[in-house]
Amino acid sequence: MKDQKITIETARHRLARHIRTLRSAKGMSQESLADVAELHRTYVGSIERRERNVSLDNIERIAWALGVDVCELLKP
């Protein structure tokens, strides 16, 4: 039997995936999301690229800007 590697999606990956999916579904650019959330546009991009460990305060800002509950951004 070959060794099988199990990949577990981290919270950072889930957050990035949900932000990108919700933002795209709403027709928002990273820049427009950043404007509504009062964050810098490059910061939003770095979150989506999973380069940042985001604070809860900023997750709340992004959720509010996307019109969803924080739980939506972190669900599996």
C-alpha positions as CSV (number, residue, x, y, z in Angstrom):
1,M,0.0,0.0,0.0
2,K,1.3,3.4,-0.9
3,D,1.5,6.2,1.6
4,Q,-1.4,8.6,1.0
5,K,-0.9,12.2,2.0
6,I,-4.0,13.8,3.5
7,T,-4.3,17.5,2.9
8,I,-6.3,19.5,5.4
9,E,-7.5,22.9,4.4
10,T,-6.4,25.5,7.0
11,A,-8.5,28.3,8.3
12,R,-6.4,30.7,6.3
13,H,-7.1,28.8,3.1
14,R,-10.8,28.6,3.8
15,L,-10.9,32.4,4.6
16,A,-9.1,33.3,1.4
17,R,-11.3,30.9,-0.7
18,H,-14.6,32.3,0.8
19,I,-13.6,35.9,0.4
20,R,-12.6,35.4,-3.2
21,T,-15.8,33.5,-4.0
22,L,-18.1,35.9,-2.3
23,R,-16.4,39.0,-3.7
24,S,-16.5,37.6,-7.2
25,A,-20.1,36.6,-6.9
26,K,-21.0,40.2,-5.9
27,G,-19.0,41.6,-8.8
28,M,-16.6,43.4,-6.5
29,S,-12.9,44.0,-7.2
30,Q,-10.3,43.6,-4.5
31,E,-10.1,47.4,-4.5
32,S,-13.8,48.0,-4.1
33,L,-14.0,45.4,-1.3
34,A,-11.0,47.2,0.4
35,D,-12.8,50.5,0.1
36,V,-16.0,49.3,1.7
37,A,-14.1,47.5,4.4
38,E,-11.8,50.5,5.0
39,L,-8.7,48.4,4.3
40,H,-5.8,48.8,1.9
41,R,-6.3,47.2,-1.5
42,T,-3.0,45.4,-1.4
43,Y,-3.9,44.0,2.1
44,V,-7.1,42.4,0.7
45,G,-5.0,40.9,-2.2
46,S,-2.5,39.4,0.3
47,I,-5.4,37.9,2.3
48,E,-6.7,36.2,-0.8
49,R,-3.2,34.9,-1.6
50,R,-3.0,33.5,1.9
51,E,0.0,35.6,2.8
52,R,-1.6,37.2,5.9
53,N,-2.7,36.0,9.3
54,V,-5.7,38.2,9.5
55,S,-7.0,39.7,12.8
56,L,-10.6,39.0,13.9
57,D,-11.3,42.8,13.6
58,N,-10.4,42.7,9.9
59,I,-12.3,39.5,9.3
60,E,-15.4,41.3,10.8
61,R,-14.8,44.3,8.5
62,I,-14.5,42.1,5.4
63,A,-17.6,40.1,6.4
64,W,-19.6,43.3,6.9
65,A,-18.4,44.7,3.5
66,L,-19.5,41.4,1.8
67,G,-22.8,41.4,3.7
68,V,-22.3,38.1,5.4
69,D,-21.8,36.8,8.9
70,V,-18.2,36.1,10.0
71,C,-19.1,32.4,10.2
72,E,-19.6,32.3,6.4
73,L,-16.0,33.3,5.9
74,L,-14.7,30.5,8.1
75,K,-17.0,27.6,7.5
76,P,-15.6,24.4,6.0
